[in-house]
Amino acid sequence: MAAQTPVPGCPRHPGMGFVYVCKSCEDQLLCMECVTDSHNGHTLDKLTDYVAGQKQEIQQFADKLSKTDIPNTEGDIKECGQQTKTHGGRYQKMIEDIKRQGKQMKDDIDSGIDLLVRMCTELEERNACISEKNKSTLTKYLREDLKPNLERCQEVLTSGTTVDVTTLAREIRNGVSTGPPSLSDLQNVEYKPGTISTELLERMLGKLLVDGVDESYKPIPKCELLYEFQTSFVYSNCNTCLNGDEAWLSHWTDYTIHRVDVKGKVNEEIDCQVKVQSMSVSPTTGRVWLCVVDDRSIREITTGGDIVTRFNVENTPGSLCITSDDMVVVGMKGGIQLYTTDGRAVSAGMGGPCRQAAVVPHHMTSCTLTGDVAAVDNDGVSFDDYMAGKNPGKQPSVIVMDKHLNLKFCCKDIGTRKTHGSDIQSSKFHPHDVCFDGAGDVLVMDYVTKSVLLIDRNTGHYMRTVYTSDRSKPMCICLRDDGTLWVGHGNKSTKVIKYK
């Protein structure tokens, strides 16, 4: 090989300079001593030719940064800022259109106007946050990645040592830049006014379309029945299993609980040796928890099938639910209280226990999405006495709380509704069971109308009727993650319907 001027800097052989690059050893820089002692027979290149090639790679990367990546990113940042202004104007116009449309309607749809305006405002804020987040992400990418890389390339090209050049070139080949960050898409929202009609009040105000999908609340004319079966036993509690198309069924007077599939086949029966007042399936473990009145105990059925008493409570328990935080909410005569799984009362902010006032909370559930807890409280009055007008001072209700049992609202009256198949008006309300849907809104089984009703999770306002029985009164409900709603009836029949 022709002689060339050594470049000082070999760390293994002080005083020796780099002369070659070993292609057999990932372009390692070599002095003459390195060649003879450990690289003899390897493929070598001249250092000067190698460095020239590395500089060419760096220059190409620098050109890409300055001519393509940085201008494109700066343009994207500018576009994010313009989107915020553009969408802000569109939202204001949509709100004005909603209000203009609302002026033509009767006073009893004002709540619907407020709902759509609220949705529009929330969507405006959501898209503004998305744009600002995208802008911040791109700005950070420009400031912390693209520009520093360009500056380093320019510095190495003008004053960098041979080691700096080869090091940076190697980093570029290995991916010195992570590439543009992924950005969140803005939601495409539009307001579609409806045709004013005295026959269709719920459609008069119009719709808000979020990415082309109507998220407005609307009635469903007919339920889609998926399965229907008859059990050999009456049940008043229904809890979905964590896996499979199954549910646990029980009655407050029975000692046995049953695991049943959507076609009514009993896959498992457990003799609990005590009357099971209420039960709940843990959303994390899938194990069944029991509420027992006789000894005021809270019990768990372990994976092996053993029934273990976890703790006892002071007052008579009537219901329980297990939250996604593995907390046990127990409904007792006089109140609702939060416990750990080993029976320690959970403290509130002021040091006292997390509690909520109630008279007889006999069905409870927890929302895996929001952490909210809902309870049905009959206020100590039976359905027959309530309908007969006895104890007029008492009113059954649905109590909705946050995960710390702070009251969100108490729903005692959800307005006047037509009962199924007749023109009879009914303003009475006697809820018997409750569960949450995937959006965190509340499904309530009402004895008076023999219906499953949907109420808003934030206000307690009635939104629509999901299901109405044409025969026996529904006894209990539960909703699976796959959108199937189980409705158990007093005549031992069960309907599994598609919840929309």
C-alpha positions as semicolon CSV with decimal commas, in nm:
position;residue;x (nm);y (nm);z (nm)
1;M;0,000;0,000;0,000
2;A;0,119;0,355;-0,078
3;A;0,248;0,557;0,213
4;Q;0,029;0,829;0,358
5;T;0,063;1,087;0,636
6;P;-0,042;0,937;0,973
7;V;-0,315;1,115;1,172
8;P;-0,220;1,129;1,546
9;G;-0,445;0,976;1,803
10;C;-0,413;0,596;1,840
11;P;-0,514;0,516;2,202
12;R;-0,356;0,170;2,200
13;H;-0,014;0,281;2,074
14;P;0,083;0,624;2,212
15;G;0,267;0,838;1,963
16;M;0,134;0,644;1,666
17;G;-0,103;0,798;1,416
18;F;-0,399;0,649;1,229
19;V;-0,321;0,540;0,874
20;Y;-0,586;0,288;0,771
21;V;-0,944;0,182;0,829
22;C;-1,020;-0,187;0,885
23;K;-1,328;-0,286;0,684
24;S;-1,323;-0,629;0,848
25;C;-1,369;-0,469;1,194
26;E;-1,655;-0,218;1,136
27;D;-1,433;0,063;1,001
28;Q;-1,198;0,070;1,303
29;L;-0,921;0,331;1,274
30;L;-0,570;0,173;1,273
31;C;-0,210;0,276;1,311
32;M;0,073;0,068;1,166
33;E;0,118;-0,116;1,498
34;C;-0,253;-0,208;1,501
35;V;-0,222;-0,353;1,154
36;T;0,068;-0,579;1,244
37;D;-0,041;-0,695;1,588
38;S;-0,413;-0,770;1,541
39;H;-0,537;-0,683;1,190
40;N;-0,290;-0,868;0,974
41;G;-0,472;-1,009;0,671
42;H;-0,783;-0,791;0,719
43;T;-0,931;-0,574;0,445
44;L;-0,789;-0,221;0,485
45;D;-0,871;0,115;0,324
46;K;-0,675;0,436;0,319
47;L;-0,784;0,673;0,592
48;T;-0,790;0,975;0,362
49;D;-1,025;0,805;0,115
50;Y;-1,247;0,682;0,398
51;V;-1,277;1,026;0,563
52;A;-1,370;1,185;0,230
53;G;-1,656;0,941;0,197
54;Q;-1,773;1,008;0,553
55;K;-1,779;1,384;0,492
56;Q;-1,993;1,326;0,187
57;E;-2,246;1,128;0,398
58;I;-2,257;1,402;0,661
59;Q;-2,309;1,668;0,397
60;Q;-2,599;1,473;0,248
61;F;-2,760;1,442;0,591
62;A;-2,707;1,812;0,661
63;D;-2,867;1,899;0,326
64;K;-3,168;1,685;0,410
65;L;-3,207;1,856;0,748
66;S;-3,178;2,210;0,614
67;K;-3,370;2,166;0,287
68;T;-3,642;1,914;0,380
69;D;-3,691;1,815;0,745
70;I;-3,665;2,158;0,910
71;P;-3,875;2,347;0,648
72;N;-4,143;2,076;0,659
73;T;-4,157;2,079;1,039
74;E;-4,173;2,459;1,050
75;G;-4,461;2,442;0,801
76;D;-4,641;2,184;1,015
77;I;-4,603;2,406;1,323
78;K;-4,750;2,700;1,134
79;E;-5,039;2,483;1,014
80;C;-5,114;2,373;1,373
81;G;-5,145;2,736;1,475
82;Q;-5,375;2,809;1,182
83;Q;-5,591;2,506;1,264
84;T;-5,651;2,638;1,615
85;K;-5,777;2,970;1,477
86;T;-5,981;2,810;1,198
87;H;-6,152;2,555;1,419
88;G;-6,220;2,818;1,684
89;G;-6,423;3,018;1,431
90;R;-6,609;2,709;1,313
91;Y;-6,710;2,615;1,665
92;Q;-6,843;2,962;1,738
93;K;-7,052;2,947;1,421
94;M;-7,187;2,603;1,515
95;I;-7,287;2,727;1,860
96;E;-7,470;3,023;1,702
97;D;-7,649;2,787;1,461
98;I;-7,752;2,562;1,752
99;K;-7,892;2,858;1,945
100;R;-8,072;2,994;1,636
101;Q;-8,229;2,653;1,574
102;G;-8,322;2,626;1,941
103;K;-8,519;2,955;1,938
104;Q;-8,776;2,791;1,710
105;M;-8,845;2,514;1,958
106;K;-9,062;2,486;2,267
107;D;-8,935;2,552;2,617
108;D;-8,927;2,180;2,708
109;I;-8,631;2,114;2,476
110;D;-8,403;2,372;2,640
111;S;-8,217;2,092;2,815
112;G;-8,140;1,941;2,475
113;I;-7,999;2,273;2,354
114;D;-7,776;2,298;2,656
115;L;-7,652;1,942;2,601
116;L;-7,548;2,005;2,240
117;V;-7,383;2,337;2,322
118;R;-7,191;2,168;2,599
119;M;-7,080;1,889;2,367
120;C;-6,971;2,143;2,104
121;T;-6,773;2,347;2,356
122;E;-6,604;2,038;2,494
123;L;-6,513;1,922;2,142
124;E;-6,371;2,268;2,062
125;E;-6,154;2,250;2,371
126;R;-6,051;1,894;2,286
127;N;-5,940;1,984;1,933
128;A;-5,767;2,300;2,055
129;C;-5,575;2,087;2,304
130;I;-5,485;1,841;2,026
131;S;-5,353;2,125;1,805
132;E;-5,155;2,280;2,087
133;K;-5,012;1,942;2,181
134;N;-4,910;1,878;1,819
135;K;-4,753;2,224;1,801
136;S;-4,559;2,165;2,122
137;T;-4,445;1,822;2,001
138;L;-4,320;1,960;1,671
139;T;-4,154;2,258;1,838
140;K;-3,971;2,029;2,076
141;Y;-3,868;1,806;1,783
142;L;-3,735;2,109;1,596
143;R;-3,555;2,254;1,899
144;E;-3,417;1,938;2,055
145;D;-3,352;1,717;1,754
146;L;-3,336;1,873;1,409
147;K;-3,154;2,200;1,479
148;P;-2,898;2,047;1,723
149;N;-2,821;1,778;1,463
150;L;-2,769;2,039;1,194
151;E;-2,544;2,246;1,419
152;R;-2,338;1,942;1,507
153;C;-2,301;1,846;1,140
154;Q;-2,186;2,196;1,050
155;E;-1,942;2,204;1,342
156;V;-1,790;1,866;1,252
157;L;-1,764;1,959;0,883
158;T;-1,582;2,285;0,959
159;S;-1,365;2,210;1,260
160;G;-1,413;1,848;1,364
161;T;-1,132;1,601;1,405
162;T;-1,111;1,280;1,210
163;V;-1,251;1,095;1,510
164;D;-1,542;1,343;1,526
165;V;-1,615;1,290;1,156
166;T;-1,610;0,911;1,174
167;T;-1,807;0,905;1,497
168;L;-2,084;1,133;1,366
169;A;-2,101;0,948;1,036
170;R;-2,142;0,621;1,220
171;E;-2,418;0,773;1,438
172;I;-2,599;0,899;1,128
173;R;-2,594;0,554;0,973
174;N;-2,724;0,407;1,299
175;G;-3,002;0,665;1,317
176;V;-2,898;0,984;1,492
177;S;-3,244;1,126;1,422
178;T;-3,553;0,944;1,544
179;G;-3,769;1,086;1,263
180;P;-4,071;1,316;1,291
181;P;-4,294;1,252;1,594
182;S;-4,643;1,108;1,547
183;L;-4,921;1,366;1,579
184;S;-5,279;1,326;1,698
185;D;-5,556;1,377;1,442
186;L;-5,813;1,651;1,494
187;Q;-6,173;1,536;1,522
188;N;-6,386;1,645;1,227
189;V;-6,698;1,797;1,385
190;E;-6,999;1,943;1,207
191;Y;-7,345;2,056;1,307
192;K;-7,639;1,917;1,109
193;P;-7,969;2,098;1,177
194;G;-8,280;1,883;1,189
195;T;-8,626;1,938;1,041
196;I;-8,858;2,092;1,299
197;S;-9,142;1,853;1,374
198;T;-9,396;1,841;1,658
199;E;-9,395;1,461;1,631
200;L;-9,021;1,414;1,672
201;L;-8,910;1,655;1,944
202;E;-8,584;1,470;2,011
203;R;-8,472;1,532;1,650
204;M;-8,572;1,897;1,626
205;L;-8,251;2,045;1,754
206;G;-8,020;1,848;1,525
207;K;-7,702;1,653;1,568
208;L;-7,334;1,696;1,636
209;L;-7,123;1,467;1,422
210;V;-6,785;1,371;1,565
211;D;-6,564;1,234;1,288
212;G;-6,882;1,164;1,093
213;V;-7,048;0,966;1,375
214;D;-7,363;1,088;1,549
215;E;-7,297;1,098;1,924
216;S;-7,633;1,254;2,009
217;Y;-7,865;1,060;2,235
218;K;-8,157;0,910;2,044
219;P;-8,426;0,649;2,117
220;I;-8,397;0,296;1,982
221;P;-8,728;0,183;1,832
222;K;-8,667;-0,186;1,881
223;C;-8,417;-0,396;2,074
224;E;-8,211;-0,657;1,895
225;L;-8,275;-0,979;2,085
226;L;-7,973;-1,209;2,071
227;Y;-8,074;-1,489;2,311
228;E;-8,367;-1,578;2,534
229;F;-8,388;-1,863;2,784
230;Q;-8,575;-1,985;3,090
231;T;-8,405;-2,085;3,415
232;S;-8,533;-2,338;3,667
233;F;-8,480;-2,090;3,950
234;V;-8,571;-1,730;4,031
235;Y;-8,283;-1,487;4,062
236;S;-8,253;-1,124;4,171
237;N;-7,879;-1,066;4,115
238;C;-7,693;-1,081;3,785
239;N;-7,317;-1,026;3,744
240;T;-7,117;-1,082;3,427
241;C;-6,819;-1,317;3,439
242;L;-6,479;-1,175;3,349
243;N;-6,425;-1,426;3,067
244;G;-6,667;-1,595;2,830
245;D;-7,035;-1,530;2,751
246;E;-7,150;-1,611;3,104
247;A;-7,303;-1,449;3,411
248;W;-7,342;-1,536;3,779
249;L;-7,704;-1,548;3,898
250;S;-7,838;-1,561;4,254
251;H;-8,143;-1,482;4,468
252;W;-8,133;-1,319;4,810
253;T;-8,323;-1,614;4,966
254;D;-8,104;-1,889;4,815
255;Y;-7,786;-2,063;4,928
256;T;-7,671;-2,145;4,573
257;I;-7,524;-1,926;4,301
258;H;-7,525;-2,031;3,936
259;R;-7,286;-1,965;3,645
260;V;-7,495;-1,960;3,327
261;D;-7,410;-1,899;2,960
262;V;-7,609;-1,694;2,708
263;K;-7,817;-1,996;2,608
264;G;-7,921;-2,077;2,964
265;K;-7,688;-2,371;3,024
266;V;-7,582;-2,393;3,388
267;N;-7,205;-2,449;3,379
268;E;-7,143;-2,432;3,754
269;E;-7,335;-2,430;4,082
270;I;-7,179;-2,334;4,416
271;D;-7,346;-2,413;4,747
272;C;-7,243;-2,122;4,969
273;Q;-7,389;-2,277;5,289
274;V;-7,545;-1,937;5,368
275;K;-7,808;-1,716;5,204
276;V;-7,638;-1,485;4,955
277;Q;-7,795;-1,141;4,987
278;S;-7,588;-0,994;4,707
279;M;-7,275;-1,069;4,504
280;S;-7,018;-0,895;4,284
281;V;-6,750;-1,011;4,040
282;S;-6,409;-0,850;4,077
283;P;-6,312;-0,673;3,750
284;T;-5,944;-0,754;3,813
285;T;-5,947;-1,115;3,941
286;G;-6,284;-1,242;3,815
287;R;-6,354;-1,393;4,158
288;V;-6,699;-1,371;4,316
289;W;-6,758;-1,176;4,637
290;L;-7,061;-1,240;4,857
291;C;-7,263;-1,030;5,097
292;V;-7,420;-1,231;5,383
293;V;-7,684;-1,088;5,616
294;D;-7,684;-1,359;5,887
295;D;-7,338;-1,281;6,028
296;R;-7,283;-0,946;5,849
297;S;-6,991;-1,096;5,661
298;I;-6,821;-1,014;5,332
299;R;-6,686;-1,329;5,170
300;E;-6,481;-1,423;4,864
301;I;-6,482;-1,741;4,658
302;T;-6,118;-1,819;4,589
303;T;-5,979;-1,962;4,265
304;G;-5,976;-2,306;4,423
305;G;-6,345;-2,281;4,513
306;D;-6,309;-2,218;4,888
307;I;-6,539;-1,956;5,041
308;V;-6,339;-1,732;5,274
309;T;-6,477;-1,467;5,508
310;R;-6,269;-1,155;5,444
311;F;-6,427;-0,929;5,707
312;N;-6,747;-0,839;5,892
313;V;-6,929;-0,505;5,898
314;E;-7,111;-0,331;6,181
315;N;-7,453;-0,286;6,019
316;T;-7,666;-0,526;5,815
317;P;-7,519;-0,546;5,463
318;G;-7,757;-0,547;5,168
319;S;-7,528;-0,508;4,869
320;L;-7,166;-0,477;4,760
321;C;-6,947;-0,415;4,457
322;I;-6,576;-0,455;4,384
323;T;-6,407;-0,163;4,207
324;S;-6,128;-0,173;3,950
325;D;-5,899;-0,042;4,228
326;D;-5,971;-0,360;4,428
327;M;-6,179;-0,174;4,684
328;V;-6,495;-0,318;4,839
329;V;-6,800;-0,090;4,851
330;V;-7,060;-0,220;5,098
331;G;-7,417;-0,097;5,111
332;M;-7,564;-0,129;5,461
333;K;-7,879;-0,009;5,628
334;G;-7,812;0,357;5,691
335;G;-7,519;0,411;5,456
336;I;-7,255;0,304;5,205
337;Q;-6,892;0,258;5,306
338;L;-6,559;0,187;5,133
339;Y;-6,322;-0,088;5,253
340;T;-6,000;-0,253;5,147
341;T;-6,021;-0,623;5,062
342;D;-5,902;-0,713;5,413
343;G;-6,174;-0,506;5,581
344;R;-5,998;-0,180;5,668
345;A;-6,229;0,121;5,635
346;V;-6,086;0,366;5,381
347;S;-6,036;0,719;5,513
348;A;-6,170;1,031;5,348
349;G;-5,989;1,365;5,321
350;M;-6,066;1,473;5,678
351;G;-5,962;1,140;5,827
352;G;-6,309;0,990;5,865
353;P;-6,429;0,687;5,665
354;C;-6,541;0,721;5,304
355;R;-6,917;0,706;5,350
356;Q;-7,238;0,808;5,178
357;A;-7,583;0,837;5,332
358;A;-7,847;0,583;5,223
359;V;-8,147;0,409;5,375
360;V;-8,155;0,061;5,215
361;P;-7,900;0,036;4,930
362;H;-7,987;-0,305;4,788
363;H;-7,805;-0,309;4,449
364;M;-7,468;-0,151;4,366
365;T;-7,220;-0,136;4,082
366;S;-6,887;0,028;3,993
367;C;-6,781;0,181;3,660
368;T;-6,445;0,055;3,529
369;L;-6,414;0,365;3,305
370;T;-6,471;0,648;3,555
371;G;-6,448;0,473;3,892
372;D;-6,796;0,602;3,979
373;V;-7,021;0,395;4,206
374;A;-7,399;0,370;4,169
375;A;-7,646;0,233;4,422
376;V;-8,022;0,171;4,420
377;D;-8,187;0,281;4,747
378;N;-8,554;0,187;4,800
379;D;-8,581;0,431;5,095
380;G;-8,742;0,153;5,299
381;V;-9,064;0,134;5,096
382;S;-9,177;-0,173;4,898
383;F;-9,296;-0,143;4,541
384;D;-9,660;-0,228;4,625
385;D;-9,675;0,025;4,910
386;Y;-9,508;0,287;4,693
387;M;-9,758;0,242;4,408
388;A;-10,048;0,242;4,656
389;G;-9,935;0,579;4,786
390;K;-9,840;0,455;5,130
391;N;-9,552;0,631;5,305
392;P;-9,577;0,931;5,068
393;G;-9,269;1,089;5,221
394;K;-9,046;0,810;5,093
395;Q;-8,897;0,805;4,744
396;P;-8,672;0,531;4,599
397;S;-8,369;0,666;4,411
398;V;-8,044;0,599;4,231
399;I;-7,738;0,740;4,409
400;V;-7,431;0,806;4,193
401;M;-7,096;0,878;4,361
402;D;-6,733;0,917;4,261
403;K;-6,478;0,652;4,363
404;H;-6,435;0,822;4,704
405;L;-6,814;0,805;4,759
406;N;-6,858;1,179;4,718
407;L;-7,213;1,241;4,594
408;K;-7,247;1,337;4,225
409;F;-7,627;1,329;4,212
410;C;-7,931;1,152;4,354
411;C;-8,191;1,065;4,089
412;K;-8,541;1,043;4,243
413;D;-8,757;1,141;3,948
414;I;-8,663;1,118;3,582
415;G;-8,971;1,287;3,440
416;T;-9,292;1,182;3,274
417;R;-9,275;0,889;3,033
418;K;-9,522;0,682;2,837
419;T;-9,547;0,324;2,951
420;H;-9,500;0,050;2,692
421;G;-9,791;-0,002;2,455
422;S;-10,026;0,259;2,603
423;D;-10,083;0,630;2,642
424;I;-10,075;0,616;3,023
425;Q;-9,841;0,874;3,167
426;S;-9,619;0,777;3,460
427;S;-9,398;1,003;3,669
428;K;-9,339;0,746;3,943
429;F;-8,994;0,591;3,975
430;H;-8,898;0,275;4,163
431;P;-8,551;0,156;4,052
432;H;-8,445;-0,198;4,138
433;D;-8,106;-0,253;3,972
434;V;-7,832;-0,047;3,811
435;C;-7,518;-0,082;3,598
436;F;-7,286;0,140;3,389
437;D;-7,243;0,134;3,012
438;G;-6,914;0,174;2,822
439;A;-6,945;0,555;2,819
440;G;-6,995;0,575;3,195
441;D;-7,366;0,658;3,173
442;V;-7,608;0,479;3,406
443;L;-7,852;0,203;3,313
444;V;-8,140;0,172;3,560
445;M;-8,398;-0,107;3,583
446;D;-8,730;0,062;3,676
447;Y;-9,017;-0,142;3,823
448;V;-9,286;0,116;3,740
449;T;-9,247;0,113;3,361
450;K;-9,092;-0,237;3,350
451;S;-8,809;-0,074;3,158
452;V;-8,434;-0,028;3,145
453;L;-8,364;0,346;3,133
454;L;-8,046;0,538;3,048
455;I;-7,955;0,844;3,253
456;D;-7,671;1,089;3,207
457;R;-7,366;1,015;3,425
458;N;-7,308;1,382;3,513
459;T;-7,657;1,523;3,566
460;G;-7,888;1,228;3,631
461;H;-8,116;1,344;3,347
462;Y;-8,320;1,080;3,166
463;M;-8,188;1,024;2,812
464;R;-8,382;0,734;2,666
465;T;-8,551;0,399;2,723
466;V;-8,326;0,109;2,629
467;Y;-8,567;-0,182;2,684
468;T;-8,925;-0,236;2,796
469;S;-9,073;-0,571;2,899
470;D;-9,410;-0,664;2,752
471;R;-9,476;-0,923;3,021
472;S;-9,307;-0,988;3,354
473;K;-9,122;-0,711;3,539
474;P;-8,743;-0,710;3,496
475;M;-8,562;-0,806;3,817
476;C;-8,196;-0,731;3,743
477;I;-7,956;-0,622;3,470
478;C;-7,587;-0,646;3,382
479;L;-7,391;-0,526;3,079
480;R;-7,092;-0,709;2,933
481;D;-6,792;-0,538;2,772
482;D;-6,900;-0,680;2,435
483;G;-7,222;-0,475;2,449
484;T;-7,464;-0,753;2,544
485;L;-7,722;-0,654;2,804
486;W;-7,862;-0,931;3,027
487;V;-8,213;-0,863;3,159
488;G;-8,353;-1,107;3,417
489;H;-8,730;-1,118;3,476
490;G;-8,950;-1,228;3,762
491;N;-9,095;-1,518;3,560
492;K;-8,747;-1,683;3,541
493;S;-8,694;-1,568;3,182
494;T;-8,375;-1,400;3,066
495;K;-8,325;-1,185;2,758
496;V;-7,980;-1,107;2,620
497;I;-8,010;-0,804;2,393
498;K;-7,767;-0,594;2,193
499;Y;-7,706;-0,266;2,371
500;K;-7,669;0,030;2,133
